[in-house]
Amino acid sequence: MRIGIFVSETWGPASPIDEVRERALRAEALGFSSAWVPYLPWSLDAIASMQAAGEATERIEIGSAVIPSYFFHPLALARLAVTTQAAIGRPIHLGIGCSNPAVVAMHGLPFERPARHIREYLEVMGAALELGAKPAGDREQAGFVQYEGEFFTLGSIYGAPGAQPPGSILVGALGPHMLRVAGRHSDGVIATWSDEGAIEREIAPPVRTAAQAAGRPAPTIAGVVAVAVVPSAKAAEARDAAQSEFAFYEGTMPYQRVVEASDAARIGDICVIGDEEEVARRLRRFRDAGMTDFLAAPFAVQGADWNSTAEKLAEIDL
């Protein structure tokens, strides 16, 4: 299992762009496999943050988790993604998803048939990316994307000269329909608030089955989890603080479904909180449950901050 880390604040106040760059550099130096940015209503743009993190570093993989599909036309996001990837000179992981009804409604948009929406979204993006990159200077750089569906009906020029498709396209998914779409039409899934039991029983099996049925390679099974490395004597209090901070997710779809499917009794216990030994034990359980990429979102509590959690996570040997 690979360990990635968020370099833009996920749970607290938004990170300024200089902090994104600095954390990306630190994550690379510590040996994390990947650096991730969220898309939050109160934060910097995810695509621009990915480019900033990528240009500041040399090797670490860069990803988004996740960009709401309702806010971007699929052709526009495809072009943004491949342009960003070209700018940093290495593949990115483009995490997209439907977000949730409350966030989409805040933008004055309808939240309808999310699994169908994301399926069509991926099909349009796929059609655009399949046109392939053409060398700069080619007079026939652009192609034509034709698509007719319930959400998208279009006939459009598409081109991004010299740009290659993203290293992977991953779907934020928790429900059964969305998980099947992720398996059939993308490179894998990004699950949030899923503990080891939920990954093993609810997340990994339908994605893998759908990918296999579609003739796709073994999918990425990634998960976003709040993490704090604290002394064992402070762990219980830190979990209580996490419960107070995140309890509202327990009543919010689609998170409610996956929290109920977890082994943990409450969301504060889904969080990976404890000393180095406890955190290592939890990471191994996620690995054994079928997770391929653990995406750590540091949670500041009981003296733990991004730097201390990153340093201690990087020392853990799985």
C-alpha positions as CSV (number, residue, x, y, z in Angstrom):
1,M,0.0,0.0,0.0
2,R,1.3,3.4,-0.9
3,I,1.0,6.4,1.4
4,G,0.1,9.8,0.1
5,I,-0.6,13.0,2.1
6,F,-2.7,16.1,1.6
7,V,-0.5,19.2,1.2
8,S,-3.4,21.7,1.2
9,E,-5.4,21.9,4.4
10,T,-8.5,19.6,4.3
11,W,-10.1,19.9,7.7
12,G,-9.0,23.3,8.9
13,P,-8.6,26.8,7.5
14,A,-7.5,26.9,3.9
15,S,-3.8,26.8,3.0
16,P,-2.3,29.7,1.2
17,I,-0.4,28.8,-2.0
18,D,3.0,29.2,-0.4
19,E,2.0,26.6,2.2
20,V,0.9,24.2,-0.5
21,R,4.3,24.5,-2.2
22,E,6.2,24.1,1.1
23,R,4.3,21.1,2.2
24,A,4.6,19.4,-1.2
25,L,8.4,19.9,-1.0
26,R,8.4,18.5,2.5
27,A,6.2,15.5,1.5
28,E,8.6,14.7,-1.3
29,A,11.7,15.0,1.0
30,L,10.0,12.7,3.5
31,G,9.4,10.1,0.8
32,F,5.6,10.1,0.4
33,S,4.4,8.5,-2.8
34,S,1.9,11.3,-3.6
35,A,0.8,14.8,-2.6
36,W,-3.0,15.6,-2.8
37,V,-5.1,18.7,-2.8
38,P,-8.9,18.9,-2.0
39,Y,-11.5,21.0,-3.7
40,L,-13.2,23.0,-1.0
41,P,-15.7,25.9,-1.2
42,W,-13.4,28.0,1.1
43,S,-10.1,27.0,-0.4
44,L,-7.9,27.7,-3.4
45,D,-8.7,26.1,-6.8
46,A,-7.5,22.5,-6.9
47,I,-6.1,22.5,-10.4
48,A,-4.1,25.6,-9.7
49,S,-2.9,24.1,-6.4
50,M,-1.8,20.9,-8.2
51,Q,0.2,22.9,-10.6
52,A,1.9,24.9,-7.8
53,A,2.7,21.7,-5.9
54,G,4.0,20.0,-9.1
55,E,6.2,22.9,-10.2
56,A,7.7,23.2,-6.7
57,T,8.7,19.5,-6.7
58,E,10.5,17.0,-9.0
59,R,9.2,13.5,-8.4
60,I,6.3,13.1,-6.1
61,E,3.0,12.3,-7.7
62,I,0.3,14.9,-7.6
63,G,-3.5,14.3,-7.2
64,S,-6.9,15.9,-6.5
65,A,-9.4,14.5,-4.2
66,V,-11.9,15.3,-5.4
67,I,-13.1,18.0,-8.0
68,P,-16.9,18.2,-8.2
69,S,-18.0,17.3,-11.7
70,Y,-21.1,19.5,-11.6
71,F,-18.9,22.6,-11.5
72,F,-16.9,21.9,-14.7
73,H,-17.8,20.8,-18.2
74,P,-16.0,17.6,-18.9
75,L,-14.2,19.0,-21.9
76,A,-13.1,22.0,-19.9
77,L,-11.8,19.9,-17.0
78,A,-10.0,17.5,-19.4
79,R,-8.2,20.4,-21.0
80,L,-7.3,21.9,-17.6
81,A,-6.0,18.6,-16.4
82,V,-3.8,17.8,-19.4
83,T,-2.5,21.3,-19.5
84,T,-1.6,21.2,-15.8
85,Q,0.1,17.9,-16.3
86,A,2.1,19.3,-19.2
87,A,3.2,22.2,-17.1
88,I,4.6,20.1,-14.3
89,G,6.1,17.5,-16.7
90,R,4.8,14.3,-15.1
91,P,1.5,12.4,-14.7
92,I,-1.2,13.6,-12.3
93,H,-4.1,11.7,-10.7
94,L,-7.3,13.5,-11.5
95,G,-9.8,12.7,-8.8
96,I,-13.4,13.8,-9.6
97,G,-16.8,13.1,-8.1
98,C,-20.3,14.4,-7.7
99,S,-19.7,16.0,-4.3
100,N,-23.0,16.0,-2.3
101,P,-26.4,17.6,-2.7
102,A,-25.8,20.4,-0.2
103,V,-22.6,21.6,-1.8
104,V,-24.0,21.4,-5.3
105,A,-27.2,23.2,-4.2
106,M,-25.1,26.1,-2.8
107,H,-24.0,26.8,-6.3
108,G,-27.5,26.9,-7.6
109,L,-27.2,23.6,-9.5
110,P,-29.5,20.6,-9.5
111,F,-28.1,17.3,-8.0
112,E,-29.8,14.7,-10.2
113,R,-29.0,11.0,-10.8
114,P,-25.3,11.3,-9.7
115,A,-24.2,7.9,-10.9
116,R,-25.6,8.5,-14.4
117,H,-24.1,12.0,-14.4
118,I,-20.6,10.8,-13.6
119,R,-20.8,8.0,-16.1
120,E,-21.6,10.3,-18.9
121,Y,-19.0,12.8,-17.6
122,L,-16.3,10.0,-17.8
123,E,-17.5,9.0,-21.2
124,V,-17.2,12.5,-22.6
125,M,-13.8,13.0,-21.0
126,G,-12.6,9.6,-22.3
127,A,-13.8,10.5,-25.8
128,A,-11.8,13.7,-25.7
129,L,-8.6,12.1,-24.2
130,E,-8.8,9.3,-26.8
131,L,-8.2,11.8,-29.6
132,G,-4.6,11.7,-28.4
133,A,-2.1,14.4,-28.2
134,K,-0.6,15.8,-31.4
135,P,2.8,17.5,-31.7
136,A,2.9,21.2,-31.2
137,G,2.8,22.9,-34.6
138,D,0.5,20.2,-36.2
139,R,-2.1,22.0,-38.2
140,E,-4.6,19.3,-37.3
141,Q,-4.1,19.6,-33.6
142,A,-7.8,19.5,-32.7
143,G,-10.3,16.7,-33.0
144,F,-14.1,16.5,-32.7
145,V,-16.0,15.1,-29.8
146,Q,-19.6,13.9,-30.5
147,Y,-21.7,12.7,-27.6
148,E,-25.4,12.3,-26.9
149,G,-26.7,11.5,-23.4
150,E,-29.2,12.6,-20.8
151,F,-26.8,15.2,-19.2
152,F,-24.5,15.9,-22.1
153,T,-25.3,16.4,-25.7
154,L,-22.5,18.0,-27.6
155,G,-20.5,18.2,-30.8
156,S,-17.3,20.1,-30.1
157,I,-13.8,20.7,-31.2
158,Y,-11.3,19.5,-28.6
159,G,-7.6,19.8,-28.6
160,A,-4.6,20.2,-26.3
161,P,-1.4,20.0,-28.3
162,G,1.4,18.1,-26.9
163,A,-0.5,17.1,-23.7
164,Q,-0.9,13.5,-22.7
165,P,-3.9,12.0,-20.8
166,P,-3.7,12.1,-17.0
167,G,-1.8,9.3,-15.3
168,S,-5.1,8.2,-13.8
169,I,-8.7,9.3,-13.4
170,L,-10.2,8.3,-10.1
171,V,-13.8,8.7,-8.9
172,G,-14.9,9.7,-5.5
173,A,-17.5,7.1,-4.8
174,L,-19.2,5.4,-1.8
175,G,-22.6,4.1,-2.9
176,P,-23.1,0.8,-5.0
177,H,-24.1,2.5,-8.2
178,M,-21.2,5.0,-8.1
179,L,-18.7,2.3,-7.2
180,R,-19.8,0.2,-10.3
181,V,-19.4,3.3,-12.5
182,A,-15.9,3.9,-11.0
183,G,-14.9,0.4,-11.7
184,R,-16.2,0.3,-15.3
185,H,-15.3,3.8,-16.5
186,S,-12.3,5.0,-14.5
187,D,-8.9,3.9,-13.1
188,G,-10.3,3.4,-9.6
189,V,-12.0,4.9,-6.6
190,I,-11.3,7.5,-3.9
191,A,-13.4,6.7,-0.7
192,T,-13.8,9.1,2.2
193,W,-14.7,8.1,5.8
194,S,-14.4,4.4,5.0
195,D,-12.7,2.3,7.7
196,E,-11.0,-1.0,7.1
197,G,-14.2,-3.0,7.3
198,A,-16.0,-0.8,4.8
199,I,-13.1,-0.9,2.4
200,E,-13.0,-4.7,2.6
201,R,-16.8,-5.3,2.3
202,E,-18.4,-2.3,0.6
203,I,-15.8,-0.5,-1.4
204,A,-13.1,-2.7,-3.0
205,P,-15.3,-5.7,-4.2
206,P,-17.8,-3.9,-6.4
207,V,-15.0,-1.7,-8.0
208,R,-12.8,-4.7,-8.7
209,T,-15.7,-6.7,-10.1
210,A,-16.8,-3.9,-12.4
211,A,-13.3,-3.3,-13.6
212,Q,-12.8,-6.9,-14.4
213,A,-16.1,-7.1,-16.2
214,A,-15.1,-4.1,-18.3
215,G,-11.7,-5.6,-19.1
216,R,-9.9,-2.9,-17.2
217,P,-6.7,-3.3,-15.2
218,A,-6.9,-3.8,-11.4
219,P,-8.2,-0.6,-10.1
220,T,-6.8,1.8,-7.5
221,I,-8.6,1.6,-4.2
222,A,-7.7,4.9,-2.4
223,G,-9.2,6.3,0.8
224,V,-9.1,9.7,2.4
225,V,-8.8,9.4,6.2
226,A,-8.2,12.0,9.0
227,V,-4.9,11.2,10.7
228,A,-3.2,12.4,13.9
229,V,-0.2,10.9,15.5
230,V,-0.4,11.6,19.2
231,P,0.8,10.0,22.5
232,S,-1.3,7.1,23.5
233,A,-2.3,8.9,26.7
234,K,-4.0,11.6,24.6
235,A,-5.5,9.3,21.9
236,A,-9.0,8.9,23.5
237,E,-9.3,12.7,24.0
238,A,-8.1,13.3,20.4
239,R,-10.8,10.8,19.1
240,D,-13.4,12.6,21.1
241,A,-12.3,15.9,19.5
242,A,-12.5,14.3,16.1
243,Q,-16.0,13.1,16.8
244,S,-17.0,16.6,17.7
245,E,-15.4,18.0,14.6
246,F,-16.8,15.5,12.1
247,A,-20.0,14.1,13.6
248,F,-22.2,16.0,11.1
249,Y,-21.0,13.6,8.4
250,E,-22.8,10.8,10.1
251,G,-26.1,12.3,9.0
252,T,-25.0,13.5,5.6
253,M,-25.4,11.3,2.5
254,P,-23.5,9.6,1.0
255,Y,-21.2,9.5,4.0
256,Q,-23.9,8.2,6.3
257,R,-24.1,5.0,4.3
258,V,-20.4,4.2,4.5
259,V,-20.1,5.2,8.2
260,E,-23.0,2.8,9.0
261,A,-21.2,0.1,7.0
262,S,-18.0,0.6,8.9
263,D,-16.8,-1.5,11.9
264,A,-16.3,1.7,13.9
265,A,-19.1,2.8,16.2
266,R,-18.7,6.4,15.3
267,I,-16.8,8.6,12.8
268,G,-14.2,9.7,15.4
269,D,-13.1,6.1,15.5
270,I,-12.8,5.8,11.8
271,C,-10.0,8.5,12.0
272,V,-6.6,7.0,12.4
273,I,-5.5,8.5,15.7
274,G,-2.9,7.2,18.2
275,D,0.8,6.8,18.7
276,E,3.1,5.5,16.1
277,E,2.4,1.8,16.9
278,E,-1.4,2.2,16.8
279,V,-1.2,4.2,13.5
280,A,1.0,1.5,11.9
281,R,-1.4,-1.2,13.1
282,R,-4.3,0.7,11.4
283,L,-2.4,1.2,8.2
284,R,-1.6,-2.5,8.0
285,R,-5.3,-3.2,8.5
286,F,-6.2,-0.9,5.6
287,R,-3.6,-2.6,3.4
288,D,-4.9,-6.0,4.3
289,A,-8.5,-4.9,3.6
290,G,-7.5,-4.1,0.0
291,M,-6.6,-0.4,0.0
292,T,-3.9,0.4,-2.5
293,D,-3.4,4.1,-1.6
294,F,-3.9,5.5,1.8
295,L,-4.4,9.3,1.5
296,A,-3.6,10.9,4.9
297,A,-5.4,14.1,5.7
298,P,-3.6,15.4,8.9
299,F,-5.9,16.6,11.6
300,A,-4.5,19.1,14.1
301,V,-5.4,17.9,17.6
302,Q,-3.6,17.4,21.0
303,G,-0.4,19.1,19.8
304,A,-0.3,17.2,16.5
305,D,0.0,19.4,13.4
306,W,0.7,18.8,9.7
307,N,4.5,18.7,10.1
308,S,4.6,16.4,13.1
309,T,2.1,14.0,11.7
310,A,3.8,13.9,8.3
311,E,7.2,13.2,9.9
312,K,5.9,10.4,12.0
313,L,3.9,8.8,9.2
314,A,6.9,8.9,7.0
315,E,8.8,6.8,9.5
316,I,6.2,4.0,9.7
317,D,7.4,0.8,8.0
318,L,4.6,-1.3,6.7
